[in-house]
Amino acid sequence: MAKFADDSAVEGRDGRYRAVLHPAWEVWGPFGGYRAAVVMRAIAAESRQPRPATFSCSFIGPAVSGPVEIEVTRRPAGKRAESFHAVMTQAGALVLDVTAWAVSDDMQGFEHDVTAMPAVPGPDGLRGYHELADNYDEWYPFWRSVHGKPLVFGEEKGPPVYRGWLRFVEGMPSGDRFLEAARLLMWLDVMMWSSVPPAHGWPTRWIAPSLDLTAQFHCLEATDEWLLCDATAPLASRGLASCNGRVWAADGRLLASGTSQLICKPNPMFPS
């Protein structure tokens, strides 16, 4: 069984790192959120600050499972925050381009929270994809390593919304905030695409890989296995779909939020 902490690990030092993209995390190739998570682990190795604050990436080119290289550059910044630029390459080709910020724990400022988690059933009261889908064994390898429990499941059309609980089949260590940020990047990327097809019903004529993914991290101390993913795709037009999403802990804390722009491509499986 795949283990996220192991499969997103990097080796190296002084801004140059190596990793191996594991086939267990494939969806149309190595999953975009997984690639982003690997780069986050490389940034963790370079950071002198303890808390990831933001992450923004562009998915420049396709990748395959196998070795990749990550180069991380620390940009000049202040005492309480530092900025990074990172690139992932594979066989000399650019795969991912990233900017990120990490910040100090020793900061004070405005304090308010008007967020509210959607009123939805918890994961214990829901059935998983593996129970709901007749063809679950045919789903991408990614779903062998992830358990999901959606609030709505079926082929009927509905609002462009995705809400569901996700967790890794194999848990991961707690206490590492960069590793937790890497997990949140995974769930943000999953939910963006998942919010688009409900407005069109299944099967879909199009697939829509991510052009980019941005994330703002609000709380990195969650220890919950199950996290609520809450995403919408309010506008799809002229070959693009714009999405935004949030990740919640079971106790109602907002852990991360983000956005993504997706590009539509013909679904090669649609005729069948």
VENKA-V798644 format. One record per pair of residues at least 12 apart in sequence whose ideal C-beta (glycine too) atoms are under 8 Angstrom apart, sorted by sequence separation. I is the first residue (numbers start at 0). J is the second residue. D is the distance in whole Angstrom. If there is no record, write none. Layout:
# VENKA-V798644
i & j & d
I & J & D
I & J & D
This chain:
# VENKA-V798644
i & j & d
39 & 51 & 7
71 & 83 & 6
72 & 84 & 5
85 & 97 & 4
149 & 161 & 8
150 & 162 & 4
195 & 207 & 6
230 & 242 & 6
231 & 243 & 6
244 & 256 & 7
245 & 257 & 8
20 & 33 & 7
71 & 84 & 8
72 & 85 & 7
84 & 97 & 7
85 & 98 & 8
129 & 142 & 8
149 & 162 & 7
150 & 163 & 6
230 & 243 & 7
231 & 244 & 7
243 & 256 & 7
244 & 257 & 6
20 & 34 & 7
71 & 85 & 5
83 & 97 & 7
84 & 98 & 6
85 & 99 & 7
128 & 142 & 7
149 & 163 & 4
230 & 244 & 3
243 & 257 & 7
244 & 258 & 8
6 & 21 & 4
39 & 54 & 6
70 & 85 & 7
83 & 98 & 7
148 & 163 & 6
167 & 182 & 8
192 & 207 & 6
229 & 244 & 6
230 & 245 & 7
243 & 258 & 5
244 & 259 & 8
69 & 85 & 6
70 & 86 & 5
82 & 98 & 7
83 & 99 & 5
147 & 163 & 6
148 & 164 & 5
192 & 208 & 8
228 & 244 & 7
229 & 245 & 5
242 & 258 & 7
243 & 259 & 8
6 & 23 & 7
20 & 37 & 7
69 & 86 & 7
82 & 99 & 7
83 & 100 & 8
129 & 146 & 7
147 & 164 & 7
148 & 165 & 8
192 & 209 & 7
228 & 245 & 8
229 & 246 & 8
241 & 258 & 8
242 & 259 & 5
6 & 24 & 6
38 & 56 & 7
69 & 87 & 5
70 & 88 & 8
82 & 100 & 5
83 & 101 & 7
128 & 146 & 8
131 & 149 & 8
147 & 165 & 5
191 & 209 & 6
228 & 246 & 6
229 & 247 & 6
241 & 259 & 8
242 & 260 & 8
18 & 37 & 5
35 & 54 & 7
68 & 87 & 7
69 & 88 & 8
81 & 100 & 7
127 & 146 & 6
128 & 147 & 5
146 & 165 & 7
227 & 246 & 7
241 & 260 & 6
242 & 261 & 6
1 & 21 & 6
67 & 87 & 5
68 & 88 & 5
80 & 100 & 6
81 & 101 & 6
127 & 147 & 6
128 & 148 & 7
132 & 152 & 8
145 & 165 & 6
146 & 166 & 5
226 & 246 & 5
227 & 247 & 4
240 & 260 & 7
241 & 261 & 8
35 & 56 & 5
67 & 88 & 7
68 & 89 & 7
80 & 101 & 7
81 & 102 & 8
127 & 148 & 5
128 & 149 & 7
131 & 152 & 5
145 & 166 & 7
146 & 167 & 8
165 & 186 & 5
188 & 209 & 6
191 & 212 & 7
226 & 247 & 7
227 & 248 & 8
239 & 260 & 6
240 & 261 & 4
1 & 23 & 3
18 & 40 & 8
67 & 89 & 5
80 & 102 & 5
126 & 148 & 7
145 & 167 & 6
146 & 168 & 6
226 & 248 & 6
227 & 249 & 7
239 & 261 & 7
1 & 24 & 7
18 & 41 & 7
66 & 89 & 7
79 & 102 & 6
80 & 103 & 7
125 & 148 & 4
144 & 167 & 7
145 & 168 & 7
226 & 249 & 8
239 & 262 & 6
240 & 263 & 7
34 & 58 & 8
65 & 89 & 7
79 & 103 & 4
125 & 149 & 7
128 & 152 & 7
144 & 168 & 5
165 & 189 & 7
188 & 212 & 6
225 & 249 & 6
238 & 262 & 6
239 & 263 & 7
16 & 41 & 4
62 & 87 & 8
78 & 103 & 7
125 & 150 & 7
143 & 168 & 7
144 & 169 & 7
187 & 212 & 6
223 & 248 & 5
238 & 263 & 5
7 & 33 & 7
45 & 71 & 5
63 & 89 & 7
79 & 105 & 7
122 & 148 & 5
126 & 152 & 8
223 & 249 & 5
6 & 33 & 8
31 & 58 & 5
44 & 71 & 8
62 & 89 & 5
67 & 94 & 7
79 & 106 & 6
163 & 190 & 8
187 & 214 & 6
221 & 248 & 4
223 & 250 & 8
9 & 37 & 7
16 & 44 & 7
34 & 62 & 6
41 & 69 & 4
45 & 73 & 6
52 & 80 & 7
184 & 212 & 7
226 & 254 & 7
235 & 263 & 8
7 & 36 & 5
42 & 71 & 6
161 & 190 & 5
232 & 261 & 8
7 & 37 & 5
11 & 41 & 8
37 & 67 & 7
41 & 71 & 5
120 & 150 & 7
163 & 193 & 7
184 & 214 & 6
218 & 248 & 7
9 & 40 & 5
14 & 45 & 6
38 & 69 & 6
48 & 79 & 8
119 & 150 & 6
183 & 214 & 7
221 & 252 & 7
7 & 39 & 8
8 & 40 & 6
9 & 41 & 5
12 & 44 & 7
37 & 69 & 7
48 & 80 & 7
60 & 92 & 6
62 & 94 & 5
161 & 193 & 4
3 & 36 & 8
7 & 40 & 5
11 & 44 & 7
28 & 61 & 6
29 & 62 & 5
34 & 67 & 8
48 & 81 & 5
60 & 93 & 6
61 & 94 & 8
62 & 95 & 8
161 & 194 & 4
183 & 216 & 7
207 & 240 & 5
221 & 254 & 6
28 & 62 & 6
29 & 63 & 7
47 & 81 & 6
59 & 93 & 5
60 & 94 & 5
160 & 194 & 6
180 & 214 & 8
198 & 232 & 7
218 & 252 & 5
9 & 44 & 6
28 & 63 & 6
29 & 64 & 6
46 & 81 & 7
59 & 94 & 6
159 & 194 & 6
193 & 228 & 8
217 & 252 & 8
218 & 253 & 7
219 & 254 & 7
28 & 64 & 8
58 & 94 & 8
59 & 95 & 6
159 & 195 & 6
161 & 197 & 7
180 & 216 & 5
183 & 219 & 8
194 & 230 & 4
217 & 253 & 5
218 & 254 & 5
46 & 83 & 7
58 & 95 & 6
59 & 96 & 6
160 & 197 & 6
193 & 230 & 7
194 & 231 & 5
195 & 232 & 5
198 & 235 & 7
217 & 254 & 6
218 & 255 & 8
45 & 83 & 7
57 & 95 & 7
159 & 197 & 6
190 & 228 & 4
194 & 232 & 4
216 & 254 & 7
217 & 255 & 6
25 & 64 & 6
56 & 95 & 6
57 & 96 & 5
125 & 164 & 7
158 & 197 & 7
159 & 198 & 4
180 & 219 & 6
189 & 228 & 7
190 & 229 & 7
191 & 230 & 6
216 & 255 & 5
217 & 256 & 7
56 & 96 & 7
157 & 197 & 5
158 & 198 & 7
179 & 219 & 5
186 & 226 & 6
190 & 230 & 4
195 & 235 & 6
215 & 255 & 7
42 & 83 & 5
56 & 97 & 4
156 & 197 & 7
157 & 198 & 7
179 & 220 & 8
187 & 228 & 8
191 & 232 & 8
214 & 255 & 6
215 & 256 & 5
20 & 62 & 6
22 & 64 & 4
55 & 97 & 7
56 & 98 & 8
122 & 164 & 4
156 & 198 & 6
179 & 221 & 7
186 & 228 & 5
214 & 256 & 7
215 & 257 & 7
20 & 63 & 7
21 & 64 & 6
42 & 85 & 6
54 & 97 & 7
55 & 98 & 5
119 & 162 & 6
121 & 164 & 8
156 & 199 & 7
176 & 219 & 4
183 & 226 & 8
214 & 257 & 4
20 & 64 & 5
41 & 85 & 6
54 & 98 & 8
55 & 99 & 7
122 & 166 & 8
145 & 189 & 8
156 & 200 & 4
176 & 220 & 8
213 & 257 & 5
19 & 64 & 8
20 & 65 & 6
54 & 99 & 5
117 & 162 & 6
155 & 200 & 6
195 & 240 & 5
212 & 257 & 6
213 & 258 & 5
19 & 65 & 7
20 & 66 & 8
53 & 99 & 6
151 & 197 & 7
154 & 200 & 6
212 & 258 & 8
213 & 259 & 7
19 & 66 & 5
20 & 67 & 6
38 & 85 & 5
52 & 99 & 8
53 & 100 & 5
154 & 201 & 4
195 & 242 & 7
212 & 259 & 5
18 & 66 & 7
19 & 67 & 7
51 & 99 & 7
52 & 100 & 4
154 & 202 & 8
194 & 242 & 5
211 & 259 & 6
17 & 66 & 7
18 & 67 & 5
38 & 87 & 6
51 & 100 & 8
52 & 101 & 6
173 & 222 & 5
210 & 259 & 8
211 & 260 & 6
17 & 67 & 7
37 & 87 & 7
51 & 101 & 5
52 & 102 & 5
192 & 242 & 8
194 & 244 & 7
209 & 259 & 5
210 & 260 & 5
17 & 68 & 6
18 & 69 & 7
50 & 101 & 6
191 & 242 & 4
209 & 260 & 7
210 & 261 & 7
16 & 68 & 7
17 & 69 & 7
49 & 101 & 7
50 & 102 & 5
190 & 242 & 8
209 & 261 & 6
210 & 262 & 5
15 & 68 & 7
16 & 69 & 4
34 & 87 & 6
48 & 101 & 4
50 & 103 & 7
191 & 244 & 6
208 & 261 & 7
15 & 69 & 8
16 & 70 & 8
47 & 101 & 8
48 & 102 & 5
49 & 103 & 7
50 & 104 & 6
170 & 224 & 6
190 & 244 & 4
207 & 261 & 4
208 & 262 & 6
15 & 70 & 6
16 & 71 & 7
42 & 97 & 8
46 & 101 & 5
48 & 103 & 6
49 & 104 & 6
207 & 262 & 6
14 & 70 & 6
15 & 71 & 8
190 & 246 & 8
207 & 263 & 5
208 & 264 & 7
14 & 71 & 5
38 & 95 & 6
42 & 99 & 5
167 & 224 & 7
187 & 244 & 6
206 & 263 & 7
207 & 264 & 7
11 & 69 & 8
14 & 72 & 6
166 & 224 & 4
205 & 263 & 4
206 & 264 & 6
14 & 73 & 8
38 & 97 & 5
42 & 101 & 7
166 & 225 & 5
187 & 246 & 6
205 & 264 & 7
206 & 265 & 8
9 & 69 & 6
34 & 94 & 7
35 & 95 & 7
39 & 99 & 7
165 & 225 & 7
166 & 226 & 7
186 & 246 & 5
205 & 265 & 6
206 & 266 & 5
34 & 95 & 5
164 & 225 & 5
165 & 226 & 6
204 & 265 & 7
205 & 266 & 6
35 & 97 & 7
164 & 226 & 7
204 & 266 & 6
164 & 227 & 6
165 & 228 & 6
183 & 246 & 5
203 & 266 & 6
163 & 227 & 8
164 & 228 & 7
202 & 266 & 7
162 & 227 & 7
163 & 228 & 6
204 & 269 & 5
162 & 228 & 7
195 & 261 & 7
202 & 268 & 7
203 & 269 & 7
161 & 228 & 7
162 & 229 & 5
202 & 269 & 6
161 & 229 & 8
162 & 230 & 8
187 & 255 & 6
191 & 259 & 4
161 & 230 & 5
192 & 261 & 6
160 & 230 & 7
161 & 231 & 8
187 & 257 & 5
191 & 261 & 7
160 & 231 & 5
183 & 254 & 6
188 & 259 & 7
159 & 231 & 6
160 & 232 & 8
183 & 255 & 4
187 & 259 & 7
158 & 231 & 8
159 & 232 & 4
159 & 233 & 7
180 & 255 & 8
159 & 235 & 7
148 & 225 & 8
161 & 244 & 8
122 & 225 & 4
121 & 225 & 8
33 & 141 & 8
119 & 227 & 7
117 & 227 & 7
30 & 141 & 6
116 & 227 & 7
27 & 139 & 8
117 & 229 & 6
26 & 139 & 4
116 & 229 & 8
25 & 139 & 6
26 & 140 & 8
25 & 140 & 5
26 & 141 & 5
24 & 140 & 7
25 & 141 & 6
23 & 140 & 6
24 & 141 & 6
22 & 140 & 6
23 & 141 & 7
23 & 143 & 7
24 & 144 & 7
23 & 144 & 5
51 & 176 & 6
50 & 176 & 6
51 & 177 & 6
54 & 180 & 7
49 & 176 & 7
122 & 249 & 8
121 & 249 & 6
51 & 180 & 4
54 & 184 & 6
117 & 247 & 8
46 & 177 & 7
116 & 247 & 5
43 & 175 & 8
43 & 177 & 3
42 & 177 & 7
43 & 178 & 8
116 & 251 & 4
115 & 251 & 8
40 & 177 & 7
116 & 253 & 7
39 & 177 & 6
40 & 178 & 7
114 & 253 & 4
3 & 144 & 7
39 & 180 & 6
40 & 181 & 6
112 & 253 & 8
1 & 143 & 7
39 & 181 & 4
0 & 143 & 8
1 & 144 & 4
0 & 144 & 7
37 & 181 & 8
36 & 181 & 4
39 & 184 & 6
35 & 181 & 8
36 & 182 & 7
36 & 184 & 5
35 & 184 & 5
36 & 185 & 6
35 & 185 & 8
58 & 208 & 7
58 & 209 & 6
32 & 184 & 5
33 & 185 & 6
58 & 210 & 6
32 & 185 & 4
35 & 188 & 7
57 & 210 & 7
58 & 211 & 7
32 & 186 & 7
57 & 211 & 5
58 & 212 & 8
30 & 185 & 8
32 & 187 & 7
56 & 211 & 6
32 & 188 & 3
55 & 211 & 7
56 & 212 & 5
31 & 188 & 5
32 & 189 & 6
55 & 212 & 7
56 & 213 & 8
30 & 188 & 7
54 & 212 & 8
55 & 213 & 4
54 & 213 & 7
55 & 214 & 7
53 & 213 & 7
54 & 214 & 5
53 & 214 & 7
53 & 215 & 5
54 & 216 & 8
52 & 215 & 7
53 & 216 & 7
3 & 167 & 5
52 & 216 & 6
2 & 167 & 8
51 & 216 & 5
3 & 169 & 7
50 & 216 & 8
1 & 168 & 8
2 & 169 & 5
4 & 171 & 4
0 & 168 & 6
1 & 169 & 7
3 & 171 & 5
4 & 172 & 6
51 & 219 & 7
0 & 169 & 5
2 & 171 & 7
50 & 219 & 7
7 & 178 & 8
4 & 178 & 6
7 & 181 & 6
31 & 208 & 7
35 & 212 & 6
3 & 181 & 8
31 & 209 & 5
3 & 182 & 7
27 & 206 & 7
32 & 212 & 7
27 & 208 & 6
31 & 212 & 7
3 & 185 & 7
